[in-house]
Amino acid sequence: MRAALAALSHPEIDIKKTYPLARELDKIKAWRFEKTGLYRILEHEILSKNHKVPVRIFTPQENKTNKLLLFFHGGGWVTGNIDSYNGVCSDMARITGCTVASVDYRLAPEYKFPCGLEDCYAAAKEMFLNNSLLDIKSENIVLIGDSAGGNLACAVSLLARDRKEFFPKKQILIYPLTANNHSETSPFKSVKENGTGYLLTSKNIEGFMELYISKKEDMKNPYLAPLLAKDFSNLPKTLVVTAEYCPLRDEGEEYGRKIQEAGGYAQIVRIQDAIHGYFSLPVKFKQVKETYDIINNFLEE
């Protein structure tokens, strides 16, 4: 397994050059599934300034709760889409009993920071301020995202607090990117220990960020790197889930600690024997099942 991971994490792979191929692979690996009686699917669009943001809504038919998980997908802000996350979102709806709304935000480098973030914020704003679509109260809407999607969930919560248009009560961050330095000078041990050999390399994290930013000054923006925020108070109740062999592990856990130090609630859980991206695996994997158990407990609190 380690040999296979090392081969797939070859240091010469440059995401800045290969992201078009990664997008084509997303199309191929997109989980195809039948619209069974387990959930109902609704295609919706939300206006973000002059752009329409597609949102795919999965509503479970059985064991349904009155909660909505507003999901932002991973992929380094550059790859991934609602099709490639069909399997994840359908599993999420089935296992949690929550309605899941998956946001197809615009991707870099065609649409650089903060375009994708503003799309996610617009989707959240509509869900929180207009409950006529799903008839779910705003206090029952939870932000959730993995990797770059976890970063976007962090940033939407910060924006919501600062703009004061709506406020999420809870957020779930799955191995989120929260820092702006993933080089050898990173203060986080996991970047050095797990930055090669575990699929997501520190070099490619830097490449994703270079594709995402509009200008160098963006790297100092807390809406891009949430650990740069000066104030961590008045943020949602937070669940941070990290993976043992993920380069983003320590910065995700540090974000949770910052919320705790500011007097907020943050539960920090590290999944053992897991690598970055594991949450997209089928639920039969024990790390995925463990994560859903943790998520369900957090949702019930």
The 8 nearest C-alpha neighbors of each residue, nearest first, counted from 0:
[[1, 3, 2, 4, 5, 6, 197, 196],
 [0, 2, 4, 3, 5, 196, 197, 6],
 [3, 1, 5, 0, 4, 6, 196, 7],
 [2, 4, 0, 6, 5, 1, 7, 8],
 [5, 3, 1, 7, 6, 2, 197, 196],
 [4, 6, 196, 8, 2, 3, 7, 1],
 [7, 5, 3, 8, 4, 9, 2, 196],
 [6, 8, 4, 5, 9, 198, 3, 196],
 [9, 7, 198, 5, 196, 6, 4, 10],
 [8, 10, 6, 11, 7, 12, 5, 196],
 [11, 9, 12, 8, 195, 202, 200, 13],
 [10, 12, 9, 13, 8, 202, 14, 203],
 [13, 11, 10, 9, 14, 17, 8, 203],
 [14, 12, 15, 16, 11, 17, 203, 206],
 [13, 15, 17, 18, 16, 203, 206, 12],
 [16, 14, 13, 206, 17, 18, 210, 207],
 [17, 15, 14, 13, 18, 19, 12, 20],
 [16, 18, 14, 20, 19, 15, 13, 21],
 [17, 19, 21, 14, 20, 16, 15, 22],
 [20, 18, 22, 21, 17, 23, 16, 78],
 [19, 21, 23, 22, 18, 17, 24, 25],
 [22, 20, 18, 24, 19, 23, 25, 17],
 [21, 23, 25, 19, 20, 24, 78, 18],
 [24, 22, 20, 26, 25, 21, 19, 27],
 [23, 25, 27, 21, 26, 22, 28, 20],
 [26, 24, 22, 28, 23, 27, 83, 29],
 [27, 25, 23, 24, 29, 28, 83, 22],
 [26, 28, 24, 25, 29, 23, 83, 30],
 [27, 29, 25, 26, 24, 30, 83, 31],
 [30, 28, 83, 26, 27, 82, 25, 31],
 [31, 29, 86, 85, 28, 83, 32, 84],
 [32, 30, 29, 33, 85, 86, 82, 28],
 [31, 33, 30, 34, 86, 85, 35, 89],
 [34, 32, 35, 31, 36, 37, 38, 30],
 [35, 33, 32, 36, 39, 38, 40, 37],
 [36, 34, 37, 33, 38, 39, 32, 60],
 [35, 37, 38, 60, 34, 39, 59, 61],
 [38, 36, 35, 60, 59, 61, 93, 39],
 [39, 37, 59, 60, 58, 36, 57, 35],
 [38, 40, 58, 57, 59, 41, 60, 34],
 [41, 39, 57, 56, 58, 38, 42, 55],
 [40, 42, 56, 55, 43, 57, 39, 58],
 [43, 41, 55, 54, 56, 40, 44, 53],
 [42, 44, 54, 53, 55, 41, 45, 56],
 [45, 43, 53, 52, 54, 51, 46, 42],
 [46, 44, 52, 51, 122, 47, 53, 43],
 [45, 47, 51, 50, 48, 52, 44, 49],
 [48, 46, 50, 121, 118, 49, 51, 45],
 [47, 49, 50, 46, 51, 121, 118, 117],
 [50, 48, 47, 46, 51, 52, 45, 118],
 [51, 49, 47, 48, 46, 52, 45, 118],
 [52, 50, 46, 45, 44, 47, 53, 49],
 [51, 53, 45, 44, 46, 104, 103, 50],
 [54, 52, 44, 103, 43, 102, 51, 45],
 [53, 55, 102, 43, 101, 44, 103, 42],
 [56, 54, 42, 101, 100, 41, 43, 57],
 [55, 57, 100, 41, 40, 99, 101, 42],
 [58, 56, 40, 99, 98, 39, 38, 100],
 [57, 59, 98, 39, 38, 40, 56, 60],
 [60, 58, 38, 61, 63, 92, 37, 93],
 [59, 61, 38, 37, 63, 58, 36, 39],
 [60, 62, 63, 59, 37, 96, 38, 93],
 [63, 61, 96, 64, 60, 59, 93, 95],
 [62, 64, 96, 61, 59, 97, 60, 65],
 [65, 63, 97, 96, 66, 62, 98, 95],
 [64, 66, 135, 63, 97, 139, 67, 98],
 [67, 65, 139, 97, 64, 140, 98, 135],
 [68, 66, 140, 98, 97, 99, 141, 69],
 [67, 69, 99, 141, 70, 142, 140, 98],
 [70, 68, 100, 142, 143, 99, 141, 67],
 [69, 71, 101, 143, 144, 100, 68, 102],
 [72, 70, 148, 144, 102, 101, 143, 73],
 [73, 71, 148, 144, 145, 70, 79, 74],
 [74, 72, 148, 147, 146, 145, 75, 79],
 [73, 75, 78, 79, 76, 77, 147, 72],
 [74, 76, 147, 77, 207, 73, 78, 146],
 [75, 77, 74, 106, 147, 107, 78, 211],
 [78, 76, 107, 106, 75, 74, 108, 207],
 [79, 77, 74, 22, 76, 75, 21, 80],
 [80, 78, 74, 83, 73, 25, 72, 22],
 [81, 79, 82, 83, 103, 84, 78, 72],
 [80, 82, 84, 103, 83, 85, 101, 102],
 [83, 81, 85, 84, 80, 29, 30, 26],
 [82, 84, 29, 80, 81, 85, 25, 79],
 [85, 83, 81, 87, 82, 86, 88, 80],
 [86, 84, 82, 88, 87, 83, 30, 89],
 [85, 87, 89, 30, 84, 88, 90, 83],
 [86, 88, 84, 90, 85, 89, 279, 91],
 [89, 87, 91, 85, 90, 86, 84, 92],
 [88, 90, 92, 86, 91, 87, 85, 93],
 [91, 89, 93, 87, 88, 92, 94, 86],
 [92, 90, 88, 94, 89, 93, 95, 87],
 [93, 91, 89, 97, 96, 90, 95, 94],
 [92, 94, 90, 96, 91, 95, 59, 89],
 [95, 93, 91, 92, 96, 90, 291, 97],
 [96, 94, 97, 92, 93, 91, 295, 291],
 [95, 97, 63, 92, 93, 64, 62, 94],
 [98, 96, 66, 92, 95, 64, 67, 63],
 [97, 99, 58, 67, 57, 92, 68, 66],
 [100, 98, 68, 57, 56, 67, 92, 69],
 [99, 101, 56, 69, 55, 70, 68, 54],
 [102, 100, 70, 55, 54, 81, 71, 56],
 [101, 103, 54, 71, 104, 70, 53, 100],
 [104, 102, 53, 81, 80, 54, 52, 101],
 [103, 105, 115, 118, 102, 52, 119, 106],
 [106, 104, 115, 110, 114, 103, 107, 118],
 [105, 107, 77, 110, 76, 115, 108, 109],
 [108, 106, 110, 109, 111, 77, 211, 76],
 [107, 109, 210, 110, 111, 211, 106, 77],
 [110, 108, 107, 111, 106, 105, 210, 77],
 [111, 109, 107, 108, 106, 114, 105, 112],
 [110, 112, 107, 211, 108, 213, 212, 114],
 [113, 111, 114, 212, 211, 213, 115, 110],
 [112, 114, 116, 115, 117, 111, 212, 213],
 [115, 113, 112, 117, 116, 111, 110, 118],
 [116, 114, 105, 118, 104, 117, 113, 106],
 [115, 117, 119, 113, 118, 114, 151, 120],
 [116, 118, 120, 114, 119, 115, 121, 113],
 [119, 117, 115, 121, 116, 120, 104, 47],
 [120, 118, 122, 116, 117, 121, 123, 104],
 [119, 121, 117, 123, 122, 118, 155, 124],
 [122, 120, 124, 118, 123, 119, 47, 117],
 [123, 121, 119, 125, 120, 124, 45, 118],
 [124, 122, 120, 126, 121, 125, 127, 119],
 [123, 125, 121, 127, 122, 126, 128, 120],
 [126, 124, 128, 122, 129, 123, 127, 121],
 [125, 127, 123, 124, 129, 128, 130, 122],
 [128, 126, 137, 124, 125, 129, 123, 165],
 [127, 129, 125, 126, 124, 130, 165, 137],
 [130, 128, 125, 126, 131, 127, 132, 124],
 [129, 131, 134, 132, 135, 133, 126, 128],
 [130, 132, 134, 129, 133, 135, 126, 128],
 [133, 131, 130, 134, 129, 126, 135, 125],
 [132, 134, 135, 131, 130, 126, 67, 129],
 [135, 133, 130, 131, 132, 136, 65, 129],
 [136, 134, 133, 130, 65, 137, 66, 139],
 [135, 137, 138, 139, 130, 134, 140, 127],
 [136, 138, 127, 139, 140, 135, 128, 130],
 [137, 139, 136, 140, 168, 167, 141, 127],
 [140, 138, 66, 137, 136, 67, 141, 135],
 [139, 141, 67, 137, 138, 66, 68, 167],
 [142, 140, 68, 169, 170, 69, 67, 143],
 [143, 141, 170, 69, 152, 68, 171, 70],
 [144, 142, 171, 70, 170, 172, 69, 152],
 [143, 145, 149, 148, 71, 70, 172, 72],
 [144, 146, 173, 149, 148, 73, 72, 175],
 [145, 147, 175, 149, 73, 148, 174, 176],
 [148, 146, 73, 150, 75, 149, 76, 176],
 [149, 147, 144, 71, 73, 72, 145, 151],
 [150, 148, 144, 175, 145, 172, 146, 152],
 [149, 151, 147, 153, 175, 176, 148, 152],
 [152, 150, 148, 154, 149, 153, 155, 116],
 [151, 153, 149, 155, 154, 150, 142, 144],
 [154, 152, 150, 156, 151, 155, 149, 157],
 [153, 155, 222, 151, 157, 156, 152, 158],
 [156, 154, 158, 152, 157, 120, 153, 159],
 [155, 157, 159, 153, 154, 158, 160, 152],
 [158, 156, 154, 160, 155, 159, 161, 153],
 [159, 157, 155, 161, 160, 156, 162, 154],
 [158, 160, 156, 162, 157, 161, 163, 166],
 [159, 161, 157, 163, 158, 162, 156, 166],
 [160, 162, 158, 159, 163, 157, 164, 156],
 [163, 161, 159, 164, 160, 158, 165, 157],
 [162, 164, 160, 161, 159, 165, 166, 158],
 [165, 163, 162, 159, 166, 124, 160, 128],
 [166, 164, 163, 159, 127, 124, 167, 128],
 [165, 167, 159, 160, 168, 164, 163, 156],
 [168, 166, 169, 235, 141, 156, 140, 165],
 [167, 169, 235, 138, 236, 166, 141, 170],
 [170, 168, 236, 235, 141, 167, 237, 142],
 [171, 169, 142, 237, 141, 143, 235, 236],
 [172, 170, 143, 238, 237, 239, 142, 173],
 [171, 173, 149, 239, 144, 175, 143, 238],
 [172, 174, 145, 240, 175, 149, 239, 144],
 [173, 175, 241, 146, 240, 145, 251, 248],
 [176, 174, 146, 149, 150, 173, 251, 172],
 [175, 177, 150, 146, 247, 147, 178, 251],
 [176, 178, 224, 225, 226, 250, 150, 175],
 [179, 177, 224, 226, 180, 176, 250, 225],
 [178, 180, 224, 218, 181, 177, 219, 223],
 [181, 179, 185, 182, 178, 184, 205, 186],
 [182, 180, 185, 201, 190, 205, 179, 183],
 [181, 183, 184, 185, 180, 201, 202, 205],
 [182, 184, 185, 191, 181, 190, 180, 186],
 [183, 185, 182, 186, 180, 181, 187, 191],
 [186, 184, 180, 187, 181, 182, 183, 190],
 [187, 185, 184, 188, 180, 190, 183, 181],
 [188, 186, 185, 189, 190, 249, 250, 191],
 [187, 189, 191, 190, 192, 186, 249, 185],
 [188, 190, 246, 192, 191, 193, 187, 249],
 [191, 189, 246, 194, 188, 193, 192, 187],
 [190, 192, 194, 189, 188, 193, 183, 246],
 [191, 193, 189, 190, 194, 188, 246, 195],
 [194, 192, 246, 189, 195, 190, 244, 245],
 [193, 195, 201, 200, 190, 246, 191, 192],
 [196, 194, 200, 193, 197, 8, 201, 10],
 [195, 197, 5, 8, 4, 198, 193, 194],
 [196, 198, 4, 199, 195, 8, 193, 274],
 [199, 197, 8, 7, 4, 196, 200, 275],
 [200, 198, 197, 275, 8, 201, 203, 194],
 [201, 199, 194, 195, 202, 203, 198, 204],
 [200, 202, 194, 204, 203, 181, 205, 190],
 [203, 201, 205, 200, 204, 206, 10, 182],
 [202, 204, 206, 205, 200, 201, 14, 207],
 [205, 203, 201, 207, 206, 202, 208, 200],
 [204, 206, 208, 202, 203, 207, 209, 181],
 [207, 205, 203, 209, 204, 208, 15, 14],
 [208, 206, 204, 210, 75, 209, 205, 203],
 [207, 209, 211, 205, 210, 206, 212, 204],
 [208, 210, 206, 211, 207, 212, 205, 15],
 [211, 209, 108, 207, 208, 212, 107, 206],
 [212, 210, 208, 111, 107, 209, 112, 108],
 [213, 211, 112, 214, 209, 111, 210, 217],
 [212, 214, 111, 112, 211, 217, 215, 113],
 [215, 213, 216, 212, 217, 218, 112, 209],
 [214, 216, 217, 218, 212, 213, 219, 209],
 [215, 217, 218, 214, 219, 220, 213, 212],
 [218, 216, 220, 219, 215, 214, 212, 213],
 [217, 219, 216, 220, 215, 179, 223, 224],
 [218, 220, 217, 216, 221, 227, 224, 179],
 [219, 221, 217, 223, 222, 218, 224, 227],
 [222, 220, 225, 224, 227, 228, 223, 219],
 [223, 221, 154, 220, 225, 224, 157, 158],
 [222, 224, 221, 220, 225, 218, 154, 217],
 [223, 225, 221, 178, 177, 179, 226, 222],
 [226, 224, 221, 177, 227, 228, 222, 223],
 [227, 225, 228, 177, 224, 178, 254, 221],
 [228, 226, 221, 225, 224, 229, 220, 219],
 [229, 227, 221, 226, 230, 225, 231, 224],
 [230, 228, 227, 231, 221, 226, 225, 232],
 [229, 231, 228, 232, 261, 233, 227, 258],
 [232, 230, 258, 261, 257, 234, 233, 228],
 [231, 233, 261, 234, 230, 263, 258, 262],
 [234, 232, 231, 235, 263, 160, 261, 262],
 [233, 235, 232, 231, 236, 156, 263, 160],
 [236, 234, 169, 168, 237, 167, 170, 233],
 [237, 235, 169, 264, 265, 168, 170, 234],
 [236, 238, 265, 170, 235, 169, 171, 264],
 [237, 239, 171, 266, 265, 172, 267, 170],
 [240, 238, 267, 172, 173, 266, 171, 268],
 [239, 241, 173, 268, 174, 269, 267, 172],
 [242, 240, 174, 269, 248, 270, 173, 268],
 [241, 243, 270, 273, 245, 274, 269, 244],
 [242, 244, 271, 273, 245, 272, 270, 269],
 [243, 245, 274, 242, 193, 273, 246, 197],
 [244, 246, 275, 274, 248, 242, 247, 193],
 [245, 247, 190, 193, 189, 194, 248, 244],
 [248, 246, 245, 250, 249, 176, 251, 174],
 [249, 247, 241, 245, 251, 246, 250, 242],
 [248, 250, 252, 251, 189, 247, 187, 253],
 [251, 249, 253, 252, 247, 248, 177, 254],
 [252, 250, 254, 253, 249, 248, 175, 174],
 [251, 253, 249, 255, 254, 250, 267, 256],
 [254, 252, 250, 256, 255, 251, 249, 257],
 [255, 253, 257, 251, 252, 256, 226, 250],
 [254, 256, 252, 258, 253, 265, 257, 267],
 [255, 257, 259, 253, 258, 254, 260, 252],
 [258, 256, 260, 254, 259, 255, 253, 261],
 [257, 259, 261, 263, 255, 256, 231, 260],
 [260, 258, 256, 263, 262, 261, 257, 264],
 [259, 261, 257, 262, 258, 256, 263, 231],
 [262, 260, 258, 232, 259, 263, 231, 257],
 [263, 261, 259, 260, 258, 232, 264, 233],
 [262, 264, 259, 258, 261, 232, 265, 234],
 [265, 263, 236, 259, 237, 258, 266, 262],
 [266, 264, 237, 255, 238, 259, 236, 267],
 [265, 267, 238, 239, 237, 268, 264, 255],
 [266, 268, 239, 238, 240, 252, 265, 255],
 [269, 267, 240, 239, 241, 270, 266, 238],
 [268, 270, 241, 242, 240, 271, 243, 267],
 [271, 269, 242, 243, 273, 241, 268, 272],
 [270, 272, 243, 273, 269, 242, 286, 244],
 [271, 273, 243, 270, 274, 244, 242, 286],
 [274, 272, 242, 271, 243, 244, 270, 277],
 [275, 273, 244, 245, 242, 277, 276, 243],
 [274, 276, 245, 277, 242, 199, 273, 244],
 [277, 275, 278, 279, 274, 146, 280, 145],
 [276, 278, 279, 280, 275, 274, 273, 287],
 [279, 277, 280, 276, 287, 87, 286, 145],
 [280, 278, 277, 87, 276, 281, 84, 86],
 [279, 281, 278, 277, 282, 284, 287, 276],
 [282, 280, 283, 284, 279, 287, 278, 87],
 [281, 283, 284, 287, 288, 280, 285, 90],
 [282, 284, 281, 285, 288, 287, 280, 286],
 [285, 283, 282, 287, 286, 281, 288, 280],
 [284, 286, 288, 287, 289, 283, 282, 290],
 [287, 285, 289, 288, 284, 290, 270, 273],
 [288, 286, 290, 282, 289, 285, 284, 278],
 [287, 289, 285, 291, 290, 286, 282, 292],
 [290, 288, 286, 292, 287, 291, 285, 293],
 [291, 289, 287, 293, 288, 292, 294, 286],
 [290, 292, 294, 288, 293, 289, 295, 287],
 [291, 293, 289, 295, 290, 294, 296, 288],
 [292, 294, 290, 296, 291, 295, 297, 289],
 [295, 293, 291, 297, 296, 292, 298, 290],
 [294, 296, 298, 292, 297, 293, 291, 95],
 [297, 295, 299, 293, 294, 298, 292, 300],
 [296, 298, 294, 300, 295, 299, 293, 238],
 [299, 297, 295, 296, 300, 294, 169, 141],
 [298, 300, 296, 297, 295, 294, 95, 293],
 [299, 297, 298, 296, 295, 294, 236, 169]]
